[in-house]
Amino acid sequence: MGLFSIVSFVLVVFLVGLYAFVRSRKIDTRNADGFFMGGRSLTGFTIASTIIMTNLSTEQIVGQNGQSFVAGMEVMAWEVTAAIAIVILAWVFLPKYFRYGIDTISDFVELRYDSFTKKLVSMLFIFTYVVSFLPVVLYSGALVFNKIFNVSGILNVSNSTAVILISTIIGVVGIIYLFIGGLSLSAHSDSIYGVGLLVGGLSIPILGLIIFGDGSFLQGFDKVVQNTPEKLNSIGAIDSKIVPWPTLFFGMFFNNLFFWCTNQMIVQKALAGQSLKEAQKGAMYVGIFKIFGALFLVFPGILAFNMLGNQVDNPDNAYPMLVNEVLPEWAYGLFGAVIFGAILSSFVGSLNSTATLFSLDFYKSVINKEASNEKVSRVGRIMTVVVGIIVVILAPMISLFPQGLYAVVQEFNGVYNMPLLVLILVGFFAKRTSHQGAKVMFVFHIVMYALSKVLLTDIHFLYVLSVLFFIDLLILLIFNKIKPSNAFDFDANYAKVDITPWKHRYVVGIIIIIIVIVTYTIFSPLVLAGIGGN
């Protein structure tokens, strides 16, 4: 990484920050709405960018390509099938969230159940973000950044020192971002980094195929199809360790609904939209991105298998080695800025949601009910700094658990994802809900999920979620019948912005679902996985 690359990296990061700062200055972040919800001013494109960048971290870019290096295109299920859940977010969830004027997912839980269940949900979100998601994003991001750009070599320090240094810098920049401009500043920087990630991410497989095809993109692709047709099959075996195909319709689908429709750090960005129409547009843009995202989050792993083969000692090195193989020297700084932006955005997006949940669900509702908007915003800033510092300290400790921790983090959401999804869905459609049923269902799920980790170790956790969703739903519906609480007025309207829906939402949503089906057909034995070697 030469001087030009370093200068271009610093320049891009600085200019993106400056652009975002200028764009966000019109939002008054001294009040809670401005700090946590971007003054409810975001447009469709900005919403889409900030959701995408919050979702995408380097762990996915490297991890999923590492998995596809071994298992092939079945890994794309984590990306492509998410598009269907995102369409449902736009069609079903957002209209209801906007109508009831909520700021946090747990607000809706309180609206339909009670404040105890609300606090339980908020605590689980905060615990997950602080103890697992945020430190892993920082640590794994720094690890990947060092691997691709050889920071330890440039600074002549050990890898562990370089990782601690990178994660600390990203953490400090993220804290400053949020402290200065709240959600609005990070959302506007994401709109630049999002475009950069799309261009930079797609450039790696395109350049790789051209090199692999001796100057011809099509010949490069044809060689991949002929050499490794089995890796172009997206349909995972029933006993697959990655994504068994039956779970696409159950556990994976329910997991996607939880993540994209009820996860605070994702939904909060849509709730910051200036209208329901803009939020629905933003969601649809994300849906389109998720389908094509597989081209740079999954396919490069297969390309690395073809181009580098035995040179790759560890699957997680497949993507960094491919980047080093195909990226021109002059582009390193620009690509580095995009990767830096991806880590920063995931960190900032989750940190913002953590501060929001604490400030609105605990400080405002429990500690100081009389607090003014300005006071709540100040507490949000303080929490941003406190949580940020805790996470920066925790991040290097991830290295003590190099093998198992990330897998545990991925599956930890299973403790509460199905109960929360069931609570929200039943809350949308049942006139009467049961406060007691919500608590019983939560306790039952936690116990059964914990037992499954001990007794069903050979069964994929998506199969476990497939079954638990229906049992959780049944428990809540039974309690709704035998122990119902107060009835709810579905016609109530607490909307804080215009809730006129986007007129093209159904047409665009149906097109996205069709593209998902076509994508799965292309990457199956019916097409690419069946024609190799002919």
TORPADREN-488833 format. One record per residue (C-alpha): chain; residue number from 0; residue in three letters; x, y, z. Coordinates in steps of 0.5 Angstrom, whole numbers. Layout:
% TORPADREN-488833
> mol seq type east north up
> A NUM ALA X Y Z
...
***
This chain:
% TORPADREN-488833
> mol seq type east north up
> A 0 MET 0 0 0
> A 1 GLY 4 6 -3
> A 2 LEU 4 13 -1
> A 3 PHE -2 15 -6
> A 4 SER -6 10 -3
> A 5 ILE -5 12 4
> A 6 VAL -7 19 2
> A 7 SER -13 17 -2
> A 8 PHE -16 13 4
> A 9 VAL -15 19 9
> A 10 LEU -18 24 3
> A 11 VAL -24 20 2
> A 12 VAL -26 18 9
> A 13 PHE -25 26 11
> A 14 LEU -29 28 5
> A 15 VAL -35 23 6
> A 16 GLY -35 26 14
> A 17 LEU -35 33 11
> A 18 TYR -40 32 6
> A 19 ALA -45 28 12
> A 20 PHE -43 34 17
> A 21 VAL -46 39 12
> A 22 ARG -52 35 10
> A 23 SER -54 34 17
> A 24 ARG -53 41 20
> A 25 LYS -60 43 18
> A 26 ILE -62 37 23
> A 27 ASP -63 40 31
> A 28 THR -60 34 34
> A 29 ARG -61 38 41
> A 30 ASN -68 34 42
> A 31 ALA -69 27 42
> A 32 ASP -72 26 35
> A 33 GLY -67 30 32
> A 34 PHE -61 26 35
> A 35 PHE -64 19 35
> A 36 MET -69 19 29
> A 37 GLY -65 24 24
> A 38 GLY -71 29 25
> A 39 ARG -75 24 21
> A 40 SER -72 27 15
> A 41 LEU -69 21 11
> A 42 THR -71 20 4
> A 43 GLY -72 13 1
> A 44 PHE -64 13 -2
> A 45 THR -61 15 4
> A 46 ILE -66 10 8
> A 47 ALA -63 4 4
> A 48 SER -56 6 4
> A 49 THR -56 7 12
> A 50 ILE -60 0 13
> A 51 ILE -55 -3 8
> A 52 MET -49 -1 11
> A 53 THR -51 -2 18
> A 54 ASN -53 -9 16
> A 55 LEU -46 -10 12
> A 56 SER -40 -11 16
> A 57 THR -33 -14 13
> A 58 GLU -35 -20 17
> A 59 GLN -40 -22 12
> A 60 ILE -36 -20 6
> A 61 VAL -30 -24 8
> A 62 GLY -34 -30 12
> A 63 GLN -39 -31 7
> A 64 ASN -34 -31 1
> A 65 GLY -30 -36 6
> A 66 GLN -36 -41 6
> A 67 SER -37 -40 -1
> A 68 PHE -30 -42 -2
> A 69 VAL -32 -49 1
> A 70 ALA -39 -50 0
> A 71 GLY -41 -46 -6
> A 72 MET -47 -42 -8
> A 73 GLU -52 -44 -2
> A 74 VAL -49 -39 2
> A 75 MET -53 -34 -2
> A 76 ALA -59 -36 2
> A 77 TRP -57 -31 8
> A 78 GLU -57 -25 2
> A 79 VAL -62 -27 -3
> A 80 THR -68 -30 1
> A 81 ALA -67 -23 6
> A 82 ALA -71 -20 0
> A 83 ILE -77 -23 1
> A 84 ALA -77 -21 8
> A 85 ILE -76 -14 6
> A 86 VAL -81 -14 1
> A 87 ILE -86 -16 7
> A 88 LEU -83 -10 12
> A 89 ALA -85 -5 6
> A 90 TRP -92 -8 5
> A 91 VAL -94 -10 12
> A 92 PHE -89 -8 18
> A 93 LEU -88 -1 16
> A 94 PRO -95 1 15
> A 95 LYS -97 -1 22
> A 96 TYR -90 2 25
> A 97 PHE -92 9 22
> A 98 ARG -99 9 24
> A 99 TYR -98 7 31
> A 100 GLY -92 13 32
> A 101 ILE -87 8 35
> A 102 ASP -79 10 36
> A 103 THR -77 3 38
> A 104 ILE -79 -4 37
> A 105 SER -81 -5 44
> A 106 ASP -85 1 44
> A 107 PHE -90 -3 40
> A 108 VAL -89 -9 45
> A 109 GLU -91 -4 50
> A 110 LEU -97 -2 46
> A 111 ARG -100 -9 45
> A 112 TYR -97 -12 51
> A 113 ASP -94 -9 58
> A 114 SER -88 -5 60
> A 115 PHE -85 -11 63
> A 116 THR -85 -15 56
> A 117 LYS -82 -8 53
> A 118 LYS -76 -8 58
> A 119 LEU -75 -15 57
> A 120 VAL -74 -14 49
> A 121 SER -70 -8 50
> A 122 MET -65 -11 55
> A 123 LEU -64 -17 50
> A 124 PHE -63 -12 44
> A 125 ILE -58 -8 49
> A 126 PHE -55 -14 51
> A 127 THR -54 -17 44
> A 128 TYR -51 -11 41
> A 129 VAL -46 -9 47
> A 130 VAL -43 -16 49
> A 131 SER -43 -19 42
> A 132 PHE -45 -15 36
> A 133 LEU -41 -9 37
> A 134 PRO -35 -12 39
> A 135 VAL -35 -17 34
> A 136 VAL -36 -12 28
> A 137 LEU -30 -8 31
> A 138 TYR -25 -14 32
> A 139 SER -27 -18 26
> A 140 GLY -27 -11 22
> A 141 ALA -20 -9 24
> A 142 LEU -18 -17 23
> A 143 VAL -20 -16 16
> A 144 PHE -18 -9 14
> A 145 ASN -11 -11 17
> A 146 LYS -11 -18 13
> A 147 ILE -13 -14 6
> A 148 PHE -8 -8 7
> A 149 ASN -3 -11 11
> A 150 VAL -3 -5 16
> A 151 SER 2 -9 21
> A 152 GLY 7 -9 15
> A 153 ILE 6 -2 14
> A 154 LEU 7 0 21
> A 155 ASN 12 -6 23
> A 156 VAL 8 -8 29
> A 157 SER 5 -15 31
> A 158 ASN -2 -17 28
> A 159 SER -5 -16 34
> A 160 THR -3 -9 36
> A 161 ALA -5 -7 29
> A 162 VAL -12 -10 30
> A 163 ILE -13 -7 37
> A 164 LEU -10 0 33
> A 165 ILE -15 -1 28
> A 166 SER -21 -3 32
> A 167 THR -20 3 37
> A 168 ILE -19 8 31
> A 169 ILE -26 6 28
> A 170 GLY -29 6 35
> A 171 VAL -27 13 36
> A 172 VAL -29 16 29
> A 173 GLY -36 12 30
> A 174 ILE -37 15 37
> A 175 ILE -35 22 35
> A 176 TYR -40 21 29
> A 177 LEU -46 20 33
> A 178 PHE -44 25 38
> A 179 ILE -44 30 33
> A 180 GLY -49 29 29
> A 181 GLY -53 23 31
> A 182 LEU -57 18 26
> A 183 SER -57 24 21
> A 184 LEU -50 24 20
> A 185 SER -48 17 20
> A 186 ALA -54 16 15
> A 187 HIS -51 21 10
> A 188 SER -44 18 10
> A 189 ASP -47 11 9
> A 190 SER -51 14 2
> A 191 ILE -44 15 0
> A 192 TYR -40 9 3
> A 193 GLY -46 5 0
> A 194 VAL -45 7 -7
> A 195 GLY -38 6 -6
> A 196 LEU -39 -1 -3
> A 197 LEU -43 -3 -9
> A 198 VAL -38 -1 -14
> A 199 GLY -32 -3 -11
> A 200 GLY -35 -10 -9
> A 201 LEU -37 -11 -16
> A 202 SER -31 -9 -19
> A 203 ILE -27 -15 -15
> A 204 PRO -31 -21 -19
> A 205 ILE -31 -17 -25
> A 206 LEU -24 -16 -25
> A 207 GLY -22 -23 -23
> A 208 LEU -26 -26 -28
> A 209 ILE -23 -22 -34
> A 210 ILE -16 -24 -31
> A 211 PHE -18 -31 -30
> A 212 GLY -21 -31 -37
> A 213 ASP -14 -28 -40
> A 214 GLY -18 -21 -42
> A 215 SER -25 -24 -43
> A 216 PHE -30 -23 -38
> A 217 LEU -35 -28 -41
> A 218 GLN -29 -33 -42
> A 219 GLY -27 -33 -35
> A 220 PHE -34 -34 -33
> A 221 ASP -35 -40 -37
> A 222 LYS -29 -43 -34
> A 223 VAL -32 -42 -27
> A 224 VAL -38 -46 -30
> A 225 GLN -34 -51 -33
> A 226 ASN -29 -53 -28
> A 227 THR -34 -52 -22
> A 228 PRO -41 -53 -23
> A 229 GLU -42 -56 -17
> A 230 LYS -41 -50 -13
> A 231 LEU -46 -46 -17
> A 232 ASN -51 -50 -14
> A 233 SER -55 -46 -9
> A 234 ILE -60 -51 -6
> A 235 GLY -56 -54 0
> A 236 ALA -57 -61 2
> A 237 ILE -62 -63 8
> A 238 ASP -56 -64 12
> A 239 SER -52 -58 10
> A 240 LYS -48 -55 15
> A 241 ILE -49 -48 12
> A 242 VAL -57 -48 10
> A 243 PRO -61 -54 9
> A 244 TRP -66 -53 3
> A 245 PRO -72 -54 7
> A 246 THR -70 -49 12
> A 247 LEU -71 -44 7
> A 248 PHE -79 -44 8
> A 249 PHE -79 -44 15
> A 250 GLY -73 -43 20
> A 251 MET -69 -38 15
> A 252 PHE -75 -35 13
> A 253 PHE -77 -33 20
> A 254 ASN -70 -31 22
> A 255 ASN -70 -26 16
> A 256 LEU -77 -24 18
> A 257 PHE -74 -22 25
> A 258 PHE -68 -19 23
> A 259 TRP -71 -15 17
> A 260 CYS -78 -13 20
> A 261 THR -77 -13 28
> A 262 ASN -69 -12 29
> A 263 GLN -68 -5 32
> A 264 MET -62 -3 29
> A 265 ILE -65 -4 22
> A 266 VAL -72 -2 23
> A 267 GLN -70 5 26
> A 268 LYS -67 7 20
> A 269 ALA -74 6 16
> A 270 LEU -77 10 22
> A 271 ALA -73 16 21
> A 272 GLY -76 17 14
> A 273 GLN -80 23 13
> A 274 SER -86 19 11
> A 275 LEU -88 12 10
> A 276 LYS -88 13 2
> A 277 GLU -80 14 3
> A 278 ALA -79 9 8
> A 279 GLN -83 4 3
> A 280 LYS -78 6 -3
> A 281 GLY -72 5 2
> A 282 ALA -74 -2 4
> A 283 MET -75 -4 -4
> A 284 TYR -68 -1 -6
> A 285 VAL -65 -5 0
> A 286 GLY -69 -12 -3
> A 287 ILE -66 -11 -10
> A 288 PHE -59 -10 -7
> A 289 LYS -59 -16 -3
> A 290 ILE -61 -20 -9
> A 291 PHE -55 -17 -13
> A 292 GLY -51 -17 -6
> A 293 ALA -49 -24 -7
> A 294 LEU -45 -23 -13
> A 295 PHE -40 -20 -9
> A 296 LEU -41 -23 -2
> A 297 VAL -41 -30 -4
> A 298 PHE -39 -31 -12
> A 299 PRO -32 -28 -11
> A 300 GLY -31 -34 -6
> A 301 ILE -32 -39 -12
> A 302 LEU -28 -35 -16
> A 303 ALA -22 -35 -11
> A 304 PHE -23 -43 -11
> A 305 ASN -22 -43 -19
> A 306 MET -16 -38 -19
> A 307 LEU -12 -39 -13
> A 308 GLY -14 -46 -11
> A 309 ASN -9 -50 -6
> A 310 GLN -6 -43 -5
> A 311 VAL -11 -41 0
> A 312 ASP -9 -44 7
> A 313 ASN -16 -42 11
> A 314 PRO -22 -41 7
> A 315 ASP -23 -34 11
> A 316 ASN -17 -32 7
> A 317 ALA -20 -33 0
> A 318 TYR -23 -26 -1
> A 319 PRO -17 -22 2
> A 320 MET -12 -26 -3
> A 321 LEU -17 -25 -9
> A 322 VAL -17 -18 -7
> A 323 ASN -9 -18 -7
> A 324 GLU -9 -22 -14
> A 325 VAL -14 -17 -18
> A 326 LEU -14 -10 -15
> A 327 PRO -10 -5 -18
> A 328 GLU -5 -2 -14
> A 329 TRP -8 5 -15
> A 330 ALA -14 3 -12
> A 331 TYR -12 0 -6
> A 332 GLY -14 7 -2
> A 333 LEU -21 8 -5
> A 334 PHE -22 0 -4
> A 335 GLY -20 1 3
> A 336 ALA -24 7 5
> A 337 VAL -30 3 3
> A 338 ILE -28 -3 7
> A 339 PHE -27 2 13
> A 340 GLY -34 5 11
> A 341 ALA -37 -2 12
> A 342 ILE -34 -3 19
> A 343 LEU -36 4 21
> A 344 SER -43 4 19
> A 345 SER -44 -3 22
> A 346 PHE -41 0 29
> A 347 VAL -45 7 28
> A 348 GLY -52 4 26
> A 349 SER -52 -1 32
> A 350 LEU -49 4 37
> A 351 ASN -54 9 35
> A 352 SER -60 4 37
> A 353 THR -57 2 43
> A 354 ALA -56 9 46
> A 355 THR -64 10 43
> A 356 LEU -66 4 47
> A 357 PHE -63 6 53
> A 358 SER -65 13 53
> A 359 LEU -72 12 51
> A 360 ASP -74 5 54
> A 361 PHE -70 6 61
> A 362 TYR -68 13 62
> A 363 LYS -75 17 59
> A 364 SER -79 11 62
> A 365 VAL -76 9 68
> A 366 ILE -71 13 71
> A 367 ASN -73 20 69
> A 368 LYS -80 21 67
> A 369 GLU -81 28 67
> A 370 ALA -74 29 63
> A 371 SER -75 34 57
> A 372 ASN -73 32 50
> A 373 GLU -66 36 50
> A 374 LYS -65 32 57
> A 375 VAL -66 25 53
> A 376 SER -62 27 47
> A 377 ARG -56 29 52
> A 378 VAL -57 22 56
> A 379 GLY -56 19 49
> A 380 ARG -50 23 47
> A 381 ILE -47 20 54
> A 382 MET -49 13 53
> A 383 THR -46 13 46
> A 384 VAL -39 15 49
> A 385 VAL -40 10 55
> A 386 VAL -42 4 51
> A 387 GLY -37 6 45
> A 388 ILE -31 6 50
> A 389 ILE -34 -1 53
> A 390 VAL -34 -4 46
> A 391 VAL -27 -1 44
> A 392 ILE -25 -5 51
> A 393 LEU -28 -11 49
> A 394 ALA -27 -12 42
> A 395 PRO -19 -14 43
> A 396 MET -22 -20 48
> A 397 ILE -26 -23 42
> A 398 SER -19 -26 40
> A 399 LEU -19 -30 46
> A 400 PHE -24 -34 43
> A 401 PRO -22 -34 36
> A 402 GLN -26 -41 34
> A 403 GLY -33 -41 37
> A 404 LEU -35 -34 39
> A 405 TYR -37 -31 33
> A 406 ALA -42 -38 32
> A 407 VAL -44 -37 39
> A 408 VAL -46 -30 37
> A 409 GLN -50 -32 31
> A 410 GLU -54 -36 34
> A 411 PHE -55 -32 41
> A 412 ASN -61 -29 37
> A 413 GLY -64 -35 37
> A 414 VAL -66 -34 45
> A 415 TYR -71 -28 43
> A 416 ASN -72 -28 36
> A 417 MET -78 -32 35
> A 418 PRO -81 -30 41
> A 419 LEU -81 -23 39
> A 420 LEU -83 -24 32
> A 421 VAL -89 -28 34
> A 422 LEU -91 -22 39
> A 423 ILE -90 -17 34
> A 424 LEU -94 -21 29
> A 425 VAL -100 -23 34
> A 426 GLY -100 -16 36
> A 427 PHE -101 -14 29
> A 428 PHE -107 -18 28
> A 429 ALA -110 -20 34
> A 430 LYS -116 -16 37
> A 431 ARG -114 -18 44
> A 432 THR -107 -20 47
> A 433 SER -105 -24 53
> A 434 HIS -100 -20 58
> A 435 GLN -99 -27 61
> A 436 GLY -98 -31 55
> A 437 ALA -93 -26 53
> A 438 LYS -88 -28 59
> A 439 VAL -90 -35 59
> A 440 MET -88 -36 51
> A 441 PHE -82 -32 52
> A 442 VAL -79 -37 58
> A 443 PHE -82 -43 55
> A 444 HIS -78 -41 48
> A 445 ILE -71 -39 52
> A 446 VAL -71 -46 56
> A 447 MET -73 -50 50
> A 448 TYR -68 -46 46
> A 449 ALA -62 -47 51
> A 450 LEU -64 -55 52
> A 451 SER -63 -55 44
> A 452 LYS -56 -53 44
> A 453 VAL -55 -59 49
> A 454 LEU -59 -64 47
> A 455 LEU -60 -63 39
> A 456 THR -52 -61 38
> A 457 ASP -53 -65 31
> A 458 ILE -59 -61 28
> A 459 HIS -58 -54 25
> A 460 PHE -61 -49 29
> A 461 LEU -65 -46 23
> A 462 TYR -69 -53 24
> A 463 VAL -70 -52 31
> A 464 LEU -73 -45 30
> A 465 SER -77 -48 25
> A 466 VAL -81 -52 30
> A 467 LEU -80 -47 36
> A 468 PHE -84 -41 32
> A 469 PHE -90 -45 31
> A 470 ILE -90 -48 38
> A 471 ASP -89 -40 41
> A 472 LEU -95 -38 36
> A 473 LEU -99 -44 39
> A 474 ILE -98 -42 46
> A 475 LEU -99 -34 45
> A 476 LEU -106 -36 41
> A 477 ILE -108 -41 47
> A 478 PHE -107 -35 52
> A 479 ASN -110 -30 48
> A 480 LYS -116 -35 48
> A 481 ILE -116 -37 56
> A 482 LYS -113 -31 59
> A 483 PRO -114 -24 54
> A 484 SER -112 -17 56
> A 485 ASN -115 -11 54
> A 486 ALA -118 -10 47
> A 487 PHE -114 -6 42
> A 488 ASP -117 -1 37
> A 489 PHE -114 -2 30
> A 490 ASP -116 4 28
> A 491 ALA -112 8 32
> A 492 ASN -107 13 29
> A 493 TYR -101 16 33
> A 494 ALA -97 17 26
> A 495 LYS -92 23 27
> A 496 VAL -91 24 19
> A 497 ASP -95 23 13
> A 498 ILE -97 15 12
> A 499 THR -100 15 5
> A 500 PRO -97 9 2
> A 501 TRP -92 9 -4
> A 502 LYS -97 7 -10
> A 503 HIS -92 2 -13
> A 504 ARG -90 -2 -7
> A 505 TYR -94 -8 -10
> A 506 VAL -91 -8 -17
> A 507 VAL -84 -7 -14
> A 508 GLY -85 -12 -9
> A 509 ILE -87 -17 -14
> A 510 ILE -82 -16 -19
> A 511 ILE -77 -17 -13
> A 512 ILE -80 -24 -11
> A 513 ILE -80 -26 -18
> A 514 ILE -72 -24 -19
> A 515 VAL -71 -28 -12
> A 516 ILE -74 -34 -15
> A 517 VAL -70 -33 -22
> A 518 THR -64 -33 -18
> A 519 TYR -65 -39 -15
> A 520 THR -67 -42 -21
> A 521 ILE -60 -40 -25
> A 522 PHE -56 -42 -19
> A 523 SER -59 -49 -19
> A 524 PRO -58 -56 -23
> A 525 LEU -63 -54 -28
> A 526 VAL -58 -48 -31
> A 527 LEU -51 -47 -28
> A 528 ALA -50 -52 -24
> A 529 GLY -52 -57 -29
> A 530 ILE -49 -55 -35
> A 531 GLY -42 -55 -33
> A 532 GLY -37 -60 -36
> A 533 ASN -41 -60 -43
***
